[in-house]
Structures are given as structure tokens and as C-alpha cells.
Amino acid sequence: MVWGSMSAAEVEDKETHGPGGVSPSCLKACADQLAPIFTYILNRLLELCEVPSCLKLSTCSPVPKKPSITGLNDYRPVTLTSVVTKIFKQLVLAHLMKVTEQLLDSLQFDYQANRSVDDTVNMGLHYILQHFDCPGTYARILFVDFSSALNTINSGILHSKLLKLTILPAICQWITSFLTGRKQQMRLGDISSGIQTVSTGTPQGCVLSPLLFSLYMNDCTSSNPTVKLLKFADETKLIELQDGDESAYEQEVKRLVLWCSQSNLELNTLKTVEMIVDFRKYHSTLLPPTISKSPVSAVENFLGPTISQDLKWKSNINPIFKNGHQRMYFLCQLRKFGLPQELLMQFYSAVIESVLCSSITIWFGAAKKQDRNRLQQTVKTSFVLLCPLFRTCTIQGPETGQEISRLTLHTLDTAPAFWQALQNFIYQN
């Protein structure tokens, strides 16, 4: 592996140097001189299949998951390591992604080229809707949640799984060395704890952790063609396409529980829920699956992009419209303060458009025209604020009949013939 000058250049100057005390700005300024030295060190460590303790020293800080804290489970432990260690891990990550690209499960959507978390939902919906083409069918969706998934990974089990994927033994041993015997201390504000040794799990916030977990779960698959196991890192969905026979679904749930037990992972029975999508006119009550002697709770919708039991998207679009509309107030205030148009456009893209387009590839195609018009009105109002000379209108495409949004010019009091001629030219072209 080669430590290039670009590896250090990607480190931000404001990034915390971590427990190693190496300044990011120093690495960037001396990247050309340090590159051959660190290249030799990294390759030598890979040959030795070992990570020295100074590179495994980390500081762990609790970061709140939500505004109101009620217990320790509301914190996420984020681990901070040395900047040198971060660059080493990025180089190993790039190598792992390259060699495992063709080895990952086809239904694992994390670290796959041209795939995202939205594709996981889209693929699940595709399986369900395609199944509904047959009469008398329904679907059961089990949303699986793991308890502290990254913190419970067993390094020995991970090592054997990596070897089965034909990853170089030296890389496997280097990863095992990195995960075992880690020196870690807790920090809260200015107070730090003593240093403890940790040998289980992967560090939270480490760039390697999500990919290692994906590889850890790579052999967690369905053995029945009517059951689809979709994965995006630790987000797992078990979809059973039913025609009345519940045996396959029950069997796959048992296989999942057994796999978790063998892989040292624990299912969170409180957050693991099931949603049943059933449009049959006459249907009986379905018994929920049982995990660790506890029945799984049934829900009518599931958060993320909010998926409803009737597969309609109003409950997902309403909060999107509300959030986008509320943020319009700040755009109005910034315009009143005389902020330049370029900055207004950046604010709109970052704060408003990002909300309106959240998971848009999932729900927009199935949204009702009324809901689409509400969102389009927010876009129109934004453009009126951003470009006072322009207003937006909706016209019908001449061939497809689809709605097309375009900007048109206001007819101004001054030189109306000029503006009208310019407007006609825009429409014609």
C-alpha cells in the first residue's frame, strides 16, 4: 500500500489530532516528505500482521443520540484515534473495498457501487408489489434491530469470516490485531478516565467499522426464495412473500436468531418490529413471530422514510412538507437582511431542498398529485424569494403530458414589450 500525498491532503486542518498528538496541519504541510516514510511503516506493519499499541490508543466520548437524555442508552460512544491511524485505516479500507467488491451478498446494499440505503427500500417494495400481482397474497416485513451491533463483534469470528472471503491472511491478521488489545479512555468535557484494555467490538466512528460489520453479516442470508433478507450495514429487513404458508417465514426467523447467537450478536426485541401488508378482502389474524420467548410487536408504519401498512406515502410527505415550509421563514429573514443571492441559493440547497428531496426516489413516484402540488408550491415560493425577477409556473409537456417546472419572467411595468418578447423566446426554446 502507498501513502500518497493525497492521503494526508484529505485530512482537514480543523480535525482533532487525537491521542497521538500529531497535528493534521503538520501532516498536510509535510505530506511529500512523510509519504515514503509512512508507506514503509504501513507495509512493514502489514508484513508483521501487527498494530503497535501507540496506534491503537483511543479516546471515547459520549455523544447524545437525541435532545432529551433519559439514560445511558441515549448516548453513542464515538471513538477518536490518532490522525496517523485514521489515514492507515483509510488505506486499508480502500484495499478491502476493492477486493470484496464482488464478494458481498447481492442483497447487501452498503459499500456497493451505485447503491444507497434508498435502494434497499426500493428493492423491498419492488419484491412486495411484484408479489401482489398474484391473487390471495400478502407480505410480512420484519425490521430487525441489533443491540450495540458494533460493540459486540467478536474479533475471532470476524477473522474466520474474512478468511472464508479469500482476503489475504496478512490483512485479516492485521485487522484482528487492530481490534484486540485496544487501549481506550473515556472523556467527558475536561475529565478523562483511566486507560482500559478493550478486545471486543469495533470502534464507533472508525471508517473500517461499517465495512467490517457488512463483511461480518455477509453469510447471514435466506435459504428460502420466498424470503428476502435485505441489509444495509446493521439495518436488516426480513421480507416474507406469503400465499398462506407460514412455515418458511417461521423457519427463517429461527435461522436468523440462531445465526445471531453463533455470531455473538444480540437482537433488540424491544425495537425489532413487524409490519403486515395485506390487501385481501378476507384475512385472518396472523400470530407474530417469537424471539427469545417474546412476541414481536406489530406496527402500522415504520420510520426512516415512513412506510405505512397501506403502502401510501402521506404520512411520510406531511412532515417533509411541514419541515420545508417552516424553514422558508429563515429564507425570508435572510433575504430581508440583504444576503447575496449566491448565499441564499446555498442556504436553500442545504436547508430546504435537502429536506424536500429526502429519499425522493422512494416516495415521489407513488405520491398523490395533491401532495406533489404542495411540495411544488414550496419550491415555487422559494424561487420567488431567491430570484425576484423570476416566478415559477407549471406547464404540461407537449408530448408526455407530464408536469414541467420552469422559470418565467414577470412582466415588468418598464419596457413591457421587451420582457414579453424575451419571455416568448424562452418558451419557444
C-alpha positions as CSV (number, residue, x, y, z in Angstrom):
1,M,0.0,0.0,0.0
2,V,1.2,3.5,-0.8
3,W,0.8,6.5,1.5
4,G,0.5,9.3,-1.1
5,S,0.5,13.0,-0.5
6,M,-3.3,13.0,-1.3
7,S,-3.9,10.7,1.7
8,A,-2.7,13.5,4.1
9,A,-4.2,16.2,2.0
10,E,-7.7,14.7,2.7
11,V,-7.2,15.4,6.4
12,E,-8.9,18.6,7.5
13,D,-6.8,21.2,9.3
14,K,-9.5,21.6,12.0
15,E,-9.7,17.9,12.7
16,T,-8.8,16.9,16.2
17,H,-5.3,15.4,16.4
18,G,-6.4,12.7,18.7
19,P,-4.5,10.9,21.5
20,G,-1.3,10.6,19.4
21,G,-0.7,14.3,19.5
22,V,0.2,14.5,15.7
23,S,-1.1,17.7,14.2
24,P,-3.2,17.3,11.0
25,S,-1.8,20.6,9.6
26,C,1.8,19.2,10.1
27,L,0.9,16.1,8.1
28,K,-0.5,18.2,5.3
29,A,2.4,20.6,5.2
30,C,5.0,17.8,5.2
31,A,3.0,15.3,3.1
32,D,5.6,14.9,0.3
33,Q,8.4,14.3,2.8
34,L,6.4,11.9,5.1
35,A,4.8,9.8,2.4
36,P,7.7,7.4,1.7
37,I,8.4,7.0,5.4
38,F,4.8,6.2,6.4
39,T,4.4,3.9,3.3
40,Y,7.3,1.9,4.6
41,I,5.9,1.8,8.1
42,L,2.4,0.7,7.0
43,N,3.7,-2.0,4.7
44,R,6.1,-3.2,7.4
45,L,3.2,-3.5,9.9
46,L,1.2,-5.4,7.3
47,E,4.1,-7.8,6.9
48,L,4.3,-8.3,10.7
49,C,0.5,-8.6,10.8
50,E,0.6,-6.3,13.9
51,V,-0.6,-2.9,15.0
52,P,1.5,-1.2,17.7
53,S,-0.2,-0.1,20.9
54,C,0.5,3.6,20.2
55,L,-1.7,3.4,17.1
56,K,-4.5,1.6,19.0
57,L,-4.7,4.2,21.7
58,S,-8.1,6.0,21.5
59,T,-10.3,8.4,23.4
60,C,-14.1,7.6,23.7
61,S,-16.6,10.4,24.2
62,P,-20.4,10.0,24.7
63,V,-22.4,11.8,22.0
64,P,-26.2,12.3,22.7
65,K,-28.5,10.4,20.2
66,K,-31.4,12.7,20.9
67,P,-32.1,16.1,22.6
68,S,-33.5,14.8,25.8
69,I,-31.4,12.3,27.7
70,T,-33.2,9.7,29.9
71,G,-30.5,7.1,30.3
72,L,-27.1,5.7,29.2
73,N,-28.6,4.1,26.1
74,D,-29.3,7.6,24.8
75,Y,-25.6,8.2,24.3
76,R,-23.5,6.9,21.4
77,P,-19.8,6.2,22.2
78,V,-17.7,7.8,19.5
79,T,-14.0,6.8,19.4
80,L,-11.2,9.3,18.5
81,T,-7.9,7.8,17.3
82,S,-4.6,9.4,16.1
83,V,-4.6,11.1,12.7
84,V,-1.9,8.7,11.5
85,T,-4.1,5.8,12.5
86,K,-7.0,7.3,10.6
87,I,-5.0,7.5,7.4
88,F,-3.8,3.9,7.8
89,K,-7.4,2.8,8.2
90,Q,-8.5,4.7,5.1
91,L,-5.8,3.0,3.0
92,V,-6.8,-0.5,4.4
93,L,-10.5,0.4,3.8
94,A,-9.7,1.3,0.1
95,H,-8.0,-2.1,-0.3
96,L,-10.8,-4.0,1.4
97,M,-13.4,-2.4,-0.7
98,K,-11.5,-3.3,-3.9
99,V,-11.0,-7.0,-3.0
100,T,-14.5,-7.5,-1.5
101,E,-16.5,-5.7,-4.2
102,Q,-17.5,-9.0,-5.9
103,L,-17.8,-11.0,-2.7
104,L,-20.5,-9.1,-0.9
105,D,-24.0,-10.5,-0.8
106,S,-26.1,-9.1,-3.6
107,L,-28.8,-8.0,-1.1
108,Q,-26.2,-6.1,1.0
109,F,-26.5,-2.5,-0.2
110,D,-23.8,-0.9,1.9
111,Y,-20.4,-0.4,0.2
112,Q,-21.8,-1.5,-3.1
113,A,-21.1,0.7,-6.2
114,N,-24.1,2.9,-7.2
115,R,-26.2,1.7,-4.3
116,S,-27.6,3.5,-1.3
117,V,-30.0,3.0,1.6
118,D,-32.9,4.2,-0.6
119,D,-32.2,1.3,-2.9
120,T,-32.7,-1.1,0.0
121,V,-36.3,0.2,0.5
122,N,-36.9,0.4,-3.3
123,M,-35.9,-3.2,-3.7
124,G,-38.1,-4.4,-0.9
125,L,-41.1,-2.5,-2.3
126,H,-40.4,-4.0,-5.7
127,Y,-40.4,-7.5,-4.3
128,I,-43.7,-6.8,-2.4
129,L,-45.6,-5.1,-5.3
130,Q,-44.4,-7.8,-7.8
131,H,-45.7,-10.4,-5.4
132,F,-49.1,-8.7,-5.1
133,D,-49.6,-9.3,-8.9
134,C,-50.7,-12.8,-7.8
135,P,-54.2,-13.0,-6.1
136,G,-54.6,-14.0,-2.5
137,T,-51.1,-12.9,-1.4
138,Y,-49.7,-10.7,1.4
139,A,-46.4,-9.8,2.8
140,R,-44.8,-9.7,6.3
141,I,-41.8,-7.4,6.9
142,L,-39.6,-7.9,10.0
143,F,-37.5,-4.8,10.8
144,V,-34.5,-6.2,12.7
145,D,-32.6,-4.2,15.3
146,F,-29.4,-5.3,16.9
147,S,-28.3,-4.3,20.4
148,S,-25.0,-2.4,20.2
149,A,-24.0,-4.3,17.0
150,L,-20.6,-2.7,16.5
151,N,-19.7,-3.2,20.2
152,T,-20.4,-7.0,20.2
153,I,-18.4,-8.1,17.1
154,N,-16.1,-11.0,18.1
155,S,-12.7,-10.5,16.5
156,G,-12.0,-14.2,16.3
157,I,-15.3,-14.9,14.5
158,L,-14.6,-11.9,12.2
159,H,-11.1,-13.3,11.4
160,S,-12.5,-16.6,10.3
161,K,-15.3,-14.9,8.2
162,L,-12.7,-12.7,6.4
163,L,-10.5,-15.8,5.6
164,K,-13.5,-17.5,4.0
165,L,-13.9,-14.5,1.8
166,T,-10.3,-15.2,0.4
167,I,-9.0,-11.9,1.9
168,L,-5.2,-12.0,2.3
169,P,-4.3,-13.7,5.7
170,A,-1.9,-10.8,6.5
171,I,-4.7,-8.2,6.1
172,C,-7.0,-10.5,8.3
173,Q,-4.4,-10.8,11.0
174,W,-3.7,-7.0,10.9
175,I,-7.4,-6.3,11.4
176,T,-7.6,-8.8,14.3
177,S,-4.5,-7.1,15.8
178,F,-6.1,-3.7,15.5
179,L,-9.3,-4.8,17.2
180,T,-7.8,-6.7,20.1
181,G,-5.9,-5.2,23.0
182,R,-7.0,-1.6,22.2
183,K,-6.1,0.9,24.9
184,Q,-9.1,3.2,25.5
185,Q,-10.0,6.0,27.9
186,M,-13.3,7.8,28.4
187,R,-13.5,11.6,28.2
188,L,-16.4,13.8,29.3
189,G,-15.6,17.5,29.0
190,D,-12.2,18.1,30.6
191,I,-12.4,14.9,32.7
192,S,-10.7,11.7,31.5
193,S,-10.8,8.2,33.0
194,G,-8.0,5.8,33.3
195,I,-6.9,3.7,30.4
196,Q,-8.6,0.3,29.9
197,T,-8.0,-2.5,27.5
198,V,-10.8,-3.5,25.1
199,S,-10.7,-6.6,22.9
200,T,-14.3,-6.8,21.6
201,G,-16.3,-4.9,19.1
202,T,-15.1,-2.3,16.6
203,P,-14.5,1.4,17.4
204,Q,-17.5,3.7,16.9
205,G,-16.7,6.3,14.3
206,C,-13.9,4.2,12.7
207,V,-14.1,4.2,8.9
208,L,-13.4,0.5,8.9
209,S,-16.3,-0.4,11.2
210,P,-19.3,-0.3,8.8
211,L,-17.5,-2.4,6.2
212,L,-16.2,-4.9,8.7
213,F,-19.8,-5.3,10.0
214,S,-21.1,-5.8,6.5
215,L,-18.5,-8.5,6.0
216,Y,-19.4,-9.9,9.4
217,M,-23.0,-10.3,8.2
218,N,-22.2,-11.4,4.7
219,D,-23.1,-15.1,5.4
220,C,-26.4,-14.1,7.0
221,T,-28.7,-14.9,4.1
222,S,-32.1,-16.5,3.4
223,S,-32.3,-20.1,2.4
224,N,-35.9,-19.8,1.0
225,P,-36.6,-17.9,-2.3
226,T,-39.9,-16.6,-0.8
227,V,-38.0,-14.8,2.0
228,K,-35.7,-11.9,1.1
229,L,-33.1,-10.7,3.6
230,L,-32.2,-7.1,2.7
231,K,-29.2,-5.5,4.5
232,F,-27.6,-2.0,4.7
233,A,-24.8,-2.2,7.3
234,D,-26.7,-3.1,10.5
235,E,-30.2,-2.2,9.1
236,T,-31.8,-5.5,8.3
237,K,-35.2,-6.3,6.8
238,L,-36.7,-9.8,6.5
239,I,-39.5,-9.8,3.9
240,E,-41.7,-12.9,3.5
241,L,-43.9,-13.0,0.4
242,Q,-46.8,-15.0,1.6
243,D,-49.5,-17.1,-0.1
244,G,-50.8,-18.6,3.2
245,D,-47.9,-20.9,4.2
246,E,-46.3,-19.5,7.3
247,S,-43.7,-22.3,7.8
248,A,-41.0,-20.7,5.6
249,Y,-41.2,-17.3,7.5
250,E,-41.1,-19.0,10.9
251,Q,-38.1,-21.1,9.8
252,E,-36.1,-18.1,8.5
253,V,-36.8,-16.1,11.7
254,K,-35.4,-19.1,13.7
255,R,-32.4,-19.3,11.4
256,L,-31.7,-15.5,11.9
257,V,-31.9,-15.9,15.7
258,L,-29.5,-18.9,15.6
259,W,-27.1,-17.0,13.3
260,C,-27.1,-14.1,15.8
261,S,-26.3,-16.5,18.7
262,Q,-23.5,-18.1,16.8
263,S,-22.1,-14.7,15.7
264,N,-22.2,-13.1,19.2
265,L,-24.9,-10.6,18.2
266,E,-28.0,-9.9,20.2
267,L,-31.4,-8.9,18.8
268,N,-33.1,-6.0,20.4
269,T,-36.5,-7.4,21.0
270,L,-38.0,-4.1,22.0
271,K,-37.0,-2.4,18.7
272,T,-37.5,-5.4,16.4
273,V,-41.0,-4.9,15.0
274,E,-43.1,-6.5,12.3
275,M,-45.4,-4.9,9.7
276,I,-48.0,-6.9,7.7
277,V,-49.1,-5.6,4.3
278,D,-52.3,-7.4,3.4
279,F,-54.9,-6.1,0.9
280,R,-57.0,-9.3,0.8
281,K,-60.7,-8.7,1.4
282,Y,-60.9,-11.6,3.9
283,H,-58.0,-12.4,6.1
284,S,-57.4,-13.9,9.5
285,T,-55.3,-12.6,12.4
286,L,-51.7,-13.6,12.0
287,L,-49.7,-14.6,15.0
288,P,-46.4,-12.6,15.5
289,P,-43.1,-14.4,15.4
290,T,-41.3,-15.1,18.7
291,I,-37.7,-14.0,19.5
292,S,-36.2,-15.0,22.8
293,K,-39.7,-16.1,24.1
294,S,-41.0,-12.6,23.4
295,P,-43.6,-11.9,20.7
296,V,-42.5,-9.3,18.2
297,S,-44.6,-6.1,18.3
298,A,-46.8,-5.3,15.2
299,V,-46.7,-1.7,13.8
300,E,-48.7,0.1,11.2
301,N,-45.8,2.2,9.9
302,F,-42.1,2.3,10.3
303,L,-39.8,5.3,10.4
304,G,-36.9,6.0,8.1
305,P,-38.8,7.1,5.1
306,T,-42.2,6.4,6.9
307,I,-43.5,3.2,5.3
308,S,-47.2,2.7,6.0
309,Q,-49.2,-0.5,6.1
310,D,-51.2,0.6,3.1
311,L,-48.0,1.5,1.2
312,K,-49.2,5.1,0.8
313,W,-46.9,8.0,1.5
314,K,-49.0,10.7,3.0
315,S,-47.6,10.1,6.5
316,N,-44.1,10.5,5.0
317,I,-44.8,13.6,2.9
318,N,-46.6,15.5,5.6
319,P,-43.5,16.0,7.9
320,I,-41.4,16.7,4.8
321,F,-43.8,19.5,3.7
322,K,-44.0,20.8,7.3
323,N,-40.2,21.0,7.8
324,G,-39.6,22.6,4.4
325,H,-42.4,25.1,5.0
326,Q,-41.0,26.1,8.4
327,R,-37.5,26.6,7.0
328,M,-38.9,29.1,4.5
329,Y,-39.2,31.6,7.3
330,F,-35.4,31.7,7.7
331,L,-35.0,32.2,3.9
332,C,-37.4,35.2,4.1
333,Q,-35.4,36.7,7.0
334,L,-32.1,36.2,5.3
335,R,-33.5,37.9,2.2
336,K,-34.7,40.8,4.3
337,F,-31.2,41.2,5.8
338,G,-29.8,41.7,2.2
339,L,-27.8,38.4,2.0
340,P,-26.3,38.0,-1.5
341,Q,-28.3,35.8,-3.9
342,E,-25.5,33.3,-4.2
343,L,-25.6,32.7,-0.4
344,L,-29.4,32.5,-0.5
345,M,-29.1,29.7,-3.1
346,Q,-26.6,27.8,-0.9
347,F,-28.9,28.2,2.1
348,Y,-31.9,26.9,0.0
349,S,-29.9,23.9,-1.3
350,A,-28.5,22.9,2.1
351,V,-31.5,23.6,4.4
352,I,-34.7,23.4,2.3
353,E,-34.0,21.4,-0.8
354,S,-32.2,18.7,1.2
355,V,-35.4,18.2,3.2
356,L,-37.8,18.2,0.2
357,C,-35.6,15.7,-1.7
358,S,-35.0,13.3,1.3
359,S,-35.5,9.8,-0.1
360,I,-37.4,11.2,-3.0
361,T,-36.6,8.3,-5.2
362,I,-38.7,6.1,-2.9
363,W,-41.9,8.0,-2.5
364,F,-42.3,10.6,-5.2
365,G,-43.4,8.2,-8.0
366,A,-46.2,6.9,-5.8
367,A,-47.2,10.2,-4.2
368,K,-50.7,11.6,-5.0
369,K,-50.9,14.7,-7.2
370,Q,-52.3,16.8,-4.3
371,D,-49.2,16.0,-2.2
372,R,-46.8,16.7,-5.1
373,N,-48.5,20.0,-5.7
374,R,-48.0,21.0,-2.1
375,L,-44.3,20.3,-2.3
376,Q,-44.1,22.1,-5.7
377,Q,-45.7,25.2,-4.2
378,T,-42.9,25.3,-1.6
379,V,-40.3,25.2,-4.5
380,K,-42.2,28.0,-6.3
381,T,-42.3,30.2,-3.3
382,S,-38.5,29.7,-2.7
383,F,-37.7,30.7,-6.2
384,V,-39.7,33.9,-5.9
385,L,-37.7,34.8,-2.8
386,L,-34.4,33.8,-4.4
387,C,-35.0,35.5,-7.8
388,P,-37.4,38.4,-7.5
389,L,-37.2,38.9,-11.3
390,F,-38.5,35.4,-11.9
391,R,-41.5,33.4,-10.9
392,T,-42.2,29.7,-11.4
393,C,-45.1,28.1,-13.2
394,T,-46.1,24.6,-14.1
395,I,-46.9,23.7,-17.7
396,Q,-47.8,20.5,-19.4
397,G,-45.2,18.8,-21.6
398,P,-46.4,18.8,-25.2
399,E,-45.7,15.1,-25.8
400,T,-45.8,13.3,-22.4
401,G,-48.3,15.5,-20.6
402,Q,-46.0,15.4,-17.5
403,E,-45.7,18.4,-15.3
404,I,-42.6,20.5,-16.1
405,S,-41.4,23.3,-13.8
406,R,-39.7,26.2,-15.4
407,L,-38.9,29.8,-14.6
408,T,-40.7,32.6,-16.4
409,L,-40.2,36.3,-16.2
410,H,-42.5,38.8,-14.5
411,T,-44.0,41.3,-16.9
412,L,-42.5,44.5,-15.6
413,D,-44.0,47.9,-15.8
414,T,-40.9,49.2,-17.6
415,A,-40.4,48.1,-21.2
416,P,-43.2,45.5,-21.2
417,A,-42.7,44.8,-24.9
418,F,-39.1,43.8,-24.3
419,W,-39.9,41.5,-21.4
420,Q,-42.8,39.9,-23.3
421,A,-40.5,39.3,-26.3
422,L,-37.9,37.7,-24.1
423,Q,-40.5,35.6,-22.4
424,N,-41.8,34.3,-25.7
425,F,-38.3,33.5,-26.8
426,I,-37.7,31.4,-23.6
427,Y,-41.0,29.5,-24.1
428,Q,-40.2,28.7,-27.8
429,N,-36.7,27.4,-27.0
